[in-house]
Amino acid sequence: MSWKTCIRNVILALALLAVAGCGQIGLGATPQPTQQQEMEAFVQAHLATGNFMGAVLVARGDEVLFQGGYGKANLELDVPNTPETVFRLGSLTKQFTAAAVLQLQDQGRLSVNDTLDRYLPDAPHAGEVTLAQLLSHSSGMPDSLASPSLELRQPHTPDELIGQAAGQPLEFTPGSQYHYCNVCYLMLGRIVEKVSGQSYADYLAEHIFRPAGMTATGIDEPGLIVPHRAAGYTWDGQTYRNAEFVDMSNVGGAGILVSTVGDMYKWDRALYTDAIISPAAREAYFTPRVRMGEGQSYAFGWRIVDTPEHTLAEHGGESNGFVTFAIRDPATQLYVIALTNVENLAAQDVAQGLAAIAYGEPYDMPGQPPVVEVDPAVLQKYAGSYQVSADMTVTITAEAGHLFAEVPGQPKFELFPTSETEFLAKIADIKLHFDVGADGAVTELVIHEGGQEIHAPKVN
């Protein structure tokens, strides 16, 4: 490949905002950058950090906008992650437990306003705490599952786990504060079993998974053969290791489920219908109950996040070797799900970044330096034309405190400052540097991409 062709490809990669190296790109039929390309580059950038492996899905209403699998479901067997890979859901399980409780309320078999002693009379503080407070993490119940003395490698019965809180005082008056409580949802899962007369697994399979069309979701039981089940890993910045074993029977309705991104999307779609819970139950499901912090409240199995632009239902999950995050926007029916098999909080960054791309809002690329503010007068100095080759120029414009680049025949795109002279195109691993002479005049634009360094003198 000639030097001139490589220059063309670097600049066209800038125009596309999606690059895969300095390969041949036809000038006559260059595709316009797409949202899918932007999402793909964003997730690939997370994959490159080592902090992320897994599967993602982005949908709006009945349309899947983007989905894919990244990294390995099993490193030892060299099995790739795909959209069909099965991951532990961790605390995303809680939204299913909450839905099951609301179903039973729809059937008149319980009320969320009942106190715990009606169903688990031997539980600590059972007469002081309601089911609604368990559902919203506002019970004040001490979380016995968080006890460092609890050996989670060994199985325990629900009653043993609930009994761990015996003799401990409530942490606050029930209903007055928020405090995350896994044992509270284990209790709720046990209540589903007692009221329905079915095991937690059987109840959800019959009353939630089957009506929602979910075929790859169930409980995480080590003895079961689960097709496409991912192994979980930790990452220390250099090496992946197998995650420590935990017997998932210890978490029950707080985190025992496994699923795929496709099944989770079916779940989201079912929640817009009456297939799972009634309209009144759906309203109760997503109604904020207790304040968590600025702009955040907890409902039943969901965190409600209010921003100037959106009101979202979100939740994350974490279990040894797995981290998950889901975002749901009822106003636009946007749904984003990230399921990962690396014990790292990148799942939330991935989901929130994909949501930002879907909205057309700003987001940060992993591994890139943070964006800084630059004086608009400095940006104005960079405006002009830069000669990349005899027949190609890049035009830089400064508009309202922002810097943009444009290649002839392509839409302009924004350059984000990481210092007064360094800029990046967020969607790709392309960095740009403006050389400034001793007299303060800009002399050239230097483009760094894929190991290439292209010098483009300023011509006007």
Backbone torsions as a table, in degrees:
resi	resn	phi	psi	omega
1	MET	NA	136.9	-178.9
2	SER	-77.2	157.8	176.6
3	TRP	-59.0	-39.0	-178.5
4	LYS	-65.8	-39.8	178.7
5	THR	-65.1	-39.6	178.9
6	CYS	-62.9	-40.2	176.0
7	ILE	-58.8	-47.7	-179.6
8	ARG	-57.0	-43.3	-175.5
9	ASN	-69.0	-37.1	177.3
10	VAL	-62.7	-44.9	-178.5
11	ILE	-69.5	-38.9	176.4
12	LEU	-66.4	-32.5	175.4
13	ALA	-63.7	-39.0	174.5
14	LEU	-59.4	-44.8	-179.2
15	ALA	-65.0	-35.5	178.3
16	LEU	-77.1	-23.2	-172.8
17	LEU	56.8	32.2	174.4
18	ALA	-155.9	118.4	-174.4
19	VAL	-127.1	151.6	174.1
20	ALA	-134.8	34.0	-177.6
21	GLY	108.4	-172.2	-174.0
22	CYS	-101.2	57.8	-179.9
23	GLY	-90.7	169.6	-177.8
24	GLN	-66.3	129.9	176.5
25	ILE	-128.4	125.2	-178.2
26	GLY	-71.7	131.9	-177.9
27	LEU	-76.2	-24.8	-172.8
28	GLY	-77.3	-24.6	-174.0
29	ALA	-137.5	51.1	-179.7
30	THR	-71.3	121.8	-179.9
31	PRO	-69.5	150.5	175.1
32	GLN	-73.9	148.7	177.3
33	PRO	-61.3	139.4	-178.9
34	THR	-117.5	160.9	176.6
35	GLN	-60.9	-36.9	179.2
36	GLN	-63.8	-41.3	177.7
37	GLN	-62.9	-40.6	180.0
38	GLU	-64.0	-43.8	178.6
39	MET	-64.7	-41.4	-179.5
40	GLU	-62.3	-45.7	179.7
41	ALA	-63.7	-37.2	179.8
42	PHE	-64.0	-47.3	-178.4
43	VAL	-69.6	-38.6	177.4
44	GLN	-60.5	-36.8	178.0
45	ALA	-64.8	-37.4	175.4
46	HIS	-67.5	-40.8	178.5
47	LEU	-58.6	-39.5	-177.0
48	ALA	-66.0	-21.8	179.4
49	THR	-74.7	-18.0	-174.4
50	GLY	86.7	-13.4	-177.7
51	ASN	-81.6	-7.7	-174.2
52	PHE	-135.1	129.4	161.3
53	MET	-141.4	145.9	178.9
54	GLY	156.7	-150.9	-179.4
55	ALA	-138.9	149.4	-179.0
56	VAL	-136.4	157.3	173.7
57	LEU	-149.8	137.1	175.7
58	VAL	-127.2	129.0	-178.8
59	ALA	-140.8	153.8	171.2
60	ARG	-131.1	113.7	-175.4
61	GLY	61.8	-132.1	-178.1
62	ASP	-85.9	3.5	-176.5
63	GLU	-106.5	124.3	172.0
64	VAL	-81.1	118.0	-178.9
65	LEU	-83.7	-31.9	-173.4
66	PHE	-166.3	140.3	172.0
67	GLN	-157.9	155.5	178.7
68	GLY	-179.7	164.0	174.7
69	GLY	-114.9	146.3	-172.5
70	TYR	-140.0	139.7	-179.2
71	GLY	71.3	-156.9	-171.6
72	LYS	-112.9	135.6	170.3
73	ALA	-74.3	-30.7	176.9
74	ASN	-145.2	110.8	-177.6
75	LEU	-70.0	-36.1	-176.8
76	GLU	-69.4	-33.4	179.7
77	LEU	-99.3	-0.1	178.1
78	ASP	58.6	45.8	-179.9
79	VAL	-101.1	123.7	-177.1
80	PRO	-76.4	152.5	167.7
81	ASN	-72.6	142.9	176.4
82	THR	-138.5	172.1	174.3
83	PRO	-61.1	-15.8	179.5
84	GLU	-92.9	-1.8	-179.9
85	THR	-67.7	140.4	-178.1
86	VAL	-98.4	125.7	-178.2
87	PHE	-120.0	153.8	167.3
88	ARG	-65.0	137.2	178.5
89	LEU	-87.7	-19.9	-174.1
90	GLY	58.3	-133.6	-173.3
91	SER	-75.8	-1.9	167.9
92	LEU	-63.8	-18.0	173.4
93	THR	-56.1	-32.5	-173.6
94	LYS	-60.4	-33.3	-179.7
95	GLN	-68.1	-28.5	176.0
96	PHE	-74.9	-40.5	176.9
97	THR	-61.6	-44.1	178.9
98	ALA	-62.7	-40.4	178.7
99	ALA	-64.4	-38.5	178.6
100	ALA	-63.4	-41.5	178.1
101	VAL	-62.4	-43.0	-179.9
102	LEU	-68.1	-33.3	173.3
103	GLN	-59.5	-46.8	-178.8
104	LEU	-65.7	-31.5	173.7
105	GLN	-68.6	-40.7	175.3
106	ASP	-56.0	-34.3	-178.3
107	GLN	-84.3	0.0	179.8
108	GLY	75.3	17.9	-175.2
109	ARG	-95.3	-12.5	172.6
110	LEU	-159.8	171.5	173.6
111	SER	-132.7	140.1	178.8
112	VAL	-69.0	-12.6	176.8
113	ASN	-87.5	-4.9	176.1
114	ASP	-67.0	150.0	172.0
115	THR	-82.7	157.9	-173.1
116	LEU	-61.0	-30.3	-174.3
117	ASP	-65.1	-17.8	178.1
118	ARG	-67.3	-25.1	-175.0
119	TYR	-118.1	-35.4	179.0
120	LEU	-129.6	75.1	-172.3
121	PRO	-62.8	-22.7	-177.7
122	ASP	-91.5	-2.1	-179.9
123	ALA	-69.6	147.8	177.7
124	PRO	-60.0	137.9	176.2
125	HIS	57.9	28.0	-173.1
126	ALA	-61.5	-31.4	-178.8
127	GLY	-83.7	-5.4	-176.1
128	GLU	-104.6	-14.1	-169.4
129	VAL	-119.4	135.8	177.1
130	THR	-96.2	164.0	176.3
131	LEU	-63.0	-37.2	178.9
132	ALA	-60.7	-37.2	178.8
133	GLN	-71.7	-34.6	173.1
134	LEU	-63.6	-43.2	-177.6
135	LEU	-64.7	-31.2	-174.8
136	SER	-103.6	11.6	-179.3
137	HIS	55.9	37.2	-179.9
138	SER	-122.4	21.3	-175.6
139	SER	-80.1	-24.3	-172.4
140	GLY	80.2	1.9	-178.4
141	MET	-66.8	131.1	174.8
142	PRO	-64.8	135.8	-175.3
143	ASP	-86.9	96.0	-176.3
144	SER	-66.7	-22.6	178.9
145	LEU	-70.8	-16.7	178.6
146	ALA	-89.0	0.8	-177.6
147	SER	-67.4	128.3	179.5
148	PRO	-66.5	-17.4	-179.6
149	SER	-83.0	-9.5	-177.5
150	LEU	-80.4	121.3	-179.2
151	GLU	-87.8	100.1	-174.4
152	LEU	-83.5	-4.0	173.6
153	ARG	-74.3	-20.0	-179.8
154	GLN	-103.8	143.7	178.3
155	PRO	-72.1	147.8	174.1
156	HIS	-134.2	151.4	174.9
157	THR	-77.2	156.4	176.0
158	PRO	-54.5	-40.9	-179.0
159	ASP	-63.5	-37.1	176.4
160	GLU	-63.7	-42.8	-178.2
161	LEU	-68.7	-41.0	178.3
162	ILE	-65.4	-38.5	-178.9
163	GLY	-67.0	-16.7	178.9
164	GLN	-60.7	-24.4	-178.8
165	ALA	-86.5	-1.7	-177.9
166	ALA	-61.8	137.0	177.8
167	GLY	84.5	-8.7	178.0
168	GLN	-92.4	137.8	-179.1
169	PRO	-74.1	158.2	171.0
170	LEU	-61.5	145.7	-177.2
171	GLU	-80.4	-20.9	176.2
172	PHE	-165.1	169.9	178.3
173	THR	-62.9	126.0	-178.0
174	PRO	-52.5	133.6	178.2
175	GLY	89.7	-7.0	-173.5
176	SER	-93.6	-21.2	-175.2
177	GLN	-144.8	172.8	174.8
178	TYR	-108.3	133.1	170.8
179	HIS	-153.8	119.6	-174.4
180	TYR	-61.5	134.9	-170.3
181	CYS	-143.3	103.8	179.0
182	ASN	-70.9	-39.0	-178.7
183	VAL	-64.2	-25.7	176.9
184	CYS	-61.6	-40.9	179.2
185	TYR	-77.8	-27.7	171.0
186	LEU	-62.4	-41.1	175.9
187	MET	-61.0	-42.8	-179.4
188	LEU	-64.2	-38.9	175.8
189	GLY	-62.8	-37.7	177.5
190	ARG	-67.6	-36.3	177.6
191	ILE	-65.8	-39.4	175.8
192	VAL	-56.6	-42.3	179.8
193	GLU	-65.9	-45.2	-176.3
194	LYS	-67.2	-41.5	-176.6
195	VAL	-74.5	-39.1	-176.3
196	SER	-84.1	-24.0	-174.7
197	GLY	77.5	10.0	178.4
198	GLN	-118.3	159.4	171.5
199	SER	-67.1	157.9	178.4
200	TYR	-56.0	-44.8	-178.9
201	ALA	-62.3	-45.5	-178.1
202	ASP	-68.5	-38.9	-179.7
203	TYR	-62.7	-48.0	-178.5
204	LEU	-65.8	-38.3	179.5
205	ALA	-60.9	-42.9	-176.6
206	GLU	-78.8	-40.1	-168.6
207	HIS	-103.1	-14.0	-180.0
208	ILE	-124.2	-57.5	-173.8
209	PHE	-64.9	-46.8	-178.2
210	ARG	-64.4	-48.2	178.0
211	PRO	-61.6	-30.3	-179.6
212	ALA	-84.9	-5.5	-179.1
213	GLY	77.2	21.8	-177.8
214	MET	-87.5	117.7	-173.6
215	THR	-110.7	-6.7	-175.6
216	ALA	-121.7	20.6	-175.5
217	THR	-116.0	137.6	178.9
218	GLY	-174.2	-167.5	-178.8
219	ILE	-84.0	154.2	179.8
220	ASP	-92.6	95.0	179.4
221	GLU	-116.8	120.1	-173.6
222	PRO	-56.4	-32.4	-177.4
223	GLY	-74.8	-17.3	-179.2
224	LEU	-76.3	144.9	171.0
225	ILE	-87.2	113.6	-178.4
226	VAL	-114.8	106.5	178.5
227	PRO	-55.9	136.9	174.9
228	HIS	68.9	19.4	179.8
229	ARG	-70.5	131.9	178.3
230	ALA	-82.8	149.8	168.6
231	ALA	-89.3	151.4	-178.1
232	GLY	-102.1	145.5	-174.6
233	TYR	-135.0	160.2	166.8
234	THR	-112.4	159.5	-178.8
235	TRP	-136.1	122.9	-177.2
236	ASP	-100.6	13.6	-177.4
237	GLY	98.2	-14.4	179.3
238	GLN	-135.7	-34.9	-171.4
239	THR	-135.6	140.0	169.7
240	TYR	-86.0	143.0	173.8
241	ARG	-134.9	152.8	174.9
242	ASN	-63.2	135.4	178.9
243	ALA	-68.0	152.6	177.5
244	GLU	-63.9	145.3	-179.4
245	PHE	-71.7	140.4	170.1
246	VAL	-137.4	135.5	176.5
247	ASP	-79.1	112.1	-171.6
248	MET	-70.8	-9.9	174.4
249	SER	-64.0	-18.0	-179.1
250	ASN	-73.0	-14.9	-176.5
251	VAL	-108.3	-20.5	174.6
252	GLY	47.6	-129.8	-175.9
253	GLY	-68.0	-2.1	176.9
254	ALA	-88.2	-21.6	-175.2
255	GLY	-175.6	27.3	-169.5
256	ILE	-90.4	-4.3	-171.1
257	LEU	-88.2	156.2	170.5
258	VAL	-125.5	153.4	-179.3
259	SER	-165.3	-178.2	176.5
260	THR	-119.2	166.6	177.5
261	VAL	-64.8	-34.6	179.7
262	GLY	-67.2	-41.9	177.8
263	ASP	-66.9	-37.2	179.1
264	MET	-66.1	-32.8	174.7
265	TYR	-67.2	-39.5	175.7
266	LYS	-60.8	-39.5	177.8
267	TRP	-60.4	-46.4	179.5
268	ASP	-60.0	-44.3	-178.8
269	ARG	-64.8	-38.2	-179.5
270	ALA	-64.1	-29.1	-179.3
271	LEU	-72.1	-9.7	173.4
272	TYR	-90.5	1.6	-179.5
273	THR	-121.4	-178.6	176.2
274	ASP	-95.7	14.7	-175.6
275	ALA	-67.0	-29.3	-175.0
276	ILE	-108.9	-54.9	-178.7
277	ILE	-134.8	158.0	-176.4
278	SER	-72.6	164.0	176.1
279	PRO	-55.6	-41.0	179.6
280	ALA	-65.2	-39.1	178.8
281	ALA	-68.7	-37.4	177.2
282	ARG	-62.3	-40.1	178.2
283	GLU	-63.1	-43.4	178.0
284	ALA	-64.4	-37.3	-177.2
285	TYR	-57.5	-43.9	-173.8
286	PHE	-103.3	6.5	179.8
287	THR	-77.9	125.1	177.6
288	PRO	-59.1	135.3	-176.6
289	ARG	-113.8	-38.2	-175.1
290	VAL	-145.3	137.7	-177.1
291	ARG	-75.4	133.4	178.1
292	MET	-99.2	-32.7	-175.4
293	GLY	174.1	-170.1	-177.9
294	GLU	-60.3	117.7	176.6
295	GLY	74.4	8.7	-177.5
296	GLN	-132.0	136.0	176.3
297	SER	-137.8	163.9	175.5
298	TYR	-111.7	135.2	177.0
299	ALA	-102.4	-127.2	175.3
300	PHE	-112.7	96.1	179.1
301	GLY	82.0	3.6	179.8
302	TRP	-137.7	144.9	169.2
303	ARG	-94.8	130.8	-179.9
304	ILE	-101.7	123.0	-175.2
305	VAL	-117.2	122.2	178.6
306	ASP	-107.3	124.3	173.4
307	THR	-123.8	169.4	177.4
308	PRO	-58.5	-26.3	-176.2
309	GLU	-97.3	-30.8	-169.0
310	HIS	-145.8	155.4	164.0
311	THR	-116.7	114.7	-171.5
312	LEU	-117.7	149.8	165.9
313	ALA	-102.1	124.4	-177.1
314	GLU	-132.5	160.1	168.7
315	HIS	-166.3	149.0	174.4
316	GLY	-117.7	169.5	176.4
317	GLY	-146.9	151.3	-179.9
318	GLU	-148.3	131.3	174.3
319	SER	-146.8	155.0	-174.4
320	ASN	-43.5	113.7	177.8
321	GLY	88.0	-1.8	-175.3
322	PHE	-139.8	140.4	172.8
323	VAL	-138.7	140.9	-175.6
324	THR	-135.2	159.3	175.0
325	PHE	-157.7	135.6	179.7
326	ALA	-128.6	143.3	177.5
327	ILE	-129.8	133.9	-177.6
328	ARG	-134.1	125.6	179.3
329	ASP	-117.1	99.4	-178.2
330	PRO	-62.0	-28.5	-177.0
331	ALA	-67.0	-38.0	-178.8
332	THR	-111.9	-4.8	-174.9
333	GLN	58.9	30.2	171.3
334	LEU	-74.7	137.3	176.6
335	TYR	-136.4	130.3	178.1
336	VAL	-129.7	130.6	178.5
337	ILE	-133.7	131.0	175.0
338	ALA	-125.3	120.7	177.6
339	LEU	-116.8	123.8	-175.1
340	THR	-126.4	152.9	176.1
341	ASN	-116.5	37.7	170.1
342	VAL	-129.2	131.0	-176.3
343	GLU	-76.8	78.6	-176.5
344	ASN	-154.4	147.2	-175.3
345	LEU	-78.6	12.5	177.8
346	ALA	-61.1	-22.1	-179.4
347	ALA	-57.0	-42.0	179.5
348	GLN	-66.9	-42.8	178.0
349	ASP	-61.3	-41.3	179.7
350	VAL	-63.7	-49.4	-177.9
351	ALA	-62.7	-45.1	-177.8
352	GLN	-68.8	-35.2	176.3
353	GLY	-67.0	-41.7	177.4
354	LEU	-63.6	-38.4	176.2
355	ALA	-63.0	-42.0	179.5
356	ALA	-61.8	-41.4	177.9
357	ILE	-63.1	-43.3	178.9
358	ALA	-61.1	-35.1	178.8
359	TYR	-81.5	-14.6	-172.7
360	GLY	76.0	30.5	-177.6
361	GLU	-107.1	163.6	-179.8
362	PRO	-64.0	153.6	176.7
363	TYR	-157.0	164.0	-179.5
364	ASP	-105.1	135.3	173.6
365	MET	-83.8	139.3	178.5
366	PRO	-67.2	147.2	176.5
367	GLY	77.8	-1.1	179.1
368	GLN	-102.4	147.2	-179.9
369	PRO	-65.8	153.8	-178.7
370	PRO	-65.8	149.3	177.9
371	VAL	-74.7	139.4	179.9
372	VAL	-119.7	167.0	176.2
373	GLU	-90.1	138.3	178.7
374	VAL	-126.6	139.2	179.4
375	ASP	-54.7	127.4	178.3
376	PRO	-53.4	-30.7	178.6
377	ALA	-65.5	-34.9	176.7
378	VAL	-68.9	-43.2	178.3
379	LEU	-60.0	-36.7	-178.3
380	GLN	-62.8	-29.9	179.0
381	LYS	-63.5	-27.7	-176.2
382	TYR	-82.1	-13.3	-178.5
383	ALA	-63.0	137.7	179.4
384	GLY	149.4	-169.3	-179.2
385	SER	-110.0	140.7	-178.6
386	TYR	-125.1	127.5	-173.2
387	GLN	-86.6	107.7	179.4
388	VAL	-83.2	-40.4	177.3
389	SER	-152.0	-178.6	-176.6
390	ALA	-58.9	-29.9	-175.4
391	ASP	-123.0	20.4	-179.7
392	MET	-144.0	131.4	175.8
393	THR	-128.7	156.0	171.1
394	VAL	-112.3	131.0	178.9
395	THR	-103.0	127.1	178.6
396	ILE	-108.3	130.4	177.5
397	THR	-126.7	148.3	175.8
398	ALA	-113.9	122.1	-176.3
399	GLU	-136.2	119.2	174.6
400	ALA	50.5	43.4	177.2
401	GLY	80.9	12.8	177.9
402	HIS	-126.4	150.8	-179.8
403	LEU	-110.8	136.4	-177.7
404	PHE	-129.3	151.2	174.7
405	ALA	-120.4	149.3	180.0
406	GLU	-146.8	134.9	174.1
407	VAL	-107.1	139.3	-178.4
408	PRO	-51.0	130.2	178.1
409	GLY	83.7	3.2	-179.0
410	GLN	-125.7	152.5	176.9
411	PRO	-67.9	147.5	178.0
412	LYS	-74.9	157.1	-178.5
413	PHE	-141.4	156.5	-173.6
414	GLU	-83.8	143.7	171.4
415	LEU	-106.7	133.2	-174.1
416	PHE	-108.0	126.6	-176.2
417	PRO	-76.8	133.1	170.9
418	THR	-108.9	-10.0	169.3
419	SER	-158.4	-174.0	-177.5
420	GLU	-68.1	-24.4	-177.8
421	THR	-119.4	-10.1	-176.6
422	GLU	-105.5	136.8	-178.1
423	PHE	-138.3	161.1	176.7
424	LEU	-140.2	152.8	168.4
425	ALA	-94.6	111.4	-166.3
426	LYS	-58.5	-34.1	-172.0
427	ILE	-78.1	-10.8	-176.8
428	ALA	-138.9	165.8	179.5
429	ASP	-84.5	60.0	-179.9
430	ILE	-119.7	124.2	177.7
431	LYS	-117.9	147.9	-178.9
432	LEU	-129.6	145.2	-179.0
433	HIS	-134.9	132.7	176.0
434	PHE	-98.8	121.3	175.0
435	ASP	-84.0	133.2	-179.0
436	VAL	-121.9	129.5	-179.4
437	GLY	-75.3	175.5	-178.8
438	ALA	-62.8	-26.0	179.2
439	ASP	-85.4	3.2	179.2
440	GLY	87.3	-2.3	-179.9
441	ALA	-84.0	140.8	178.5
442	VAL	-75.4	129.6	-176.4
443	THR	-104.1	-38.3	-178.2
444	GLU	-160.2	163.3	173.5
445	LEU	-108.7	128.6	177.8
446	VAL	-110.4	125.2	-177.2
447	ILE	-107.5	124.9	179.0
448	HIS	-113.0	121.2	179.5
449	GLU	-157.8	128.4	174.6
450	GLY	55.6	34.8	-179.4
451	GLY	85.0	-6.0	179.1
452	GLN	-91.8	147.9	175.4
453	GLU	-131.0	114.0	-177.2
454	ILE	-111.6	127.5	179.0
455	HIS	-102.1	124.6	-178.2
456	ALA	-123.3	102.0	-179.7
457	PRO	-62.4	146.4	175.1
458	LYS	-77.3	129.5	-175.9
459	VAL	-108.1	-19.6	172.4
460	ASN	-164.0	NA	NA
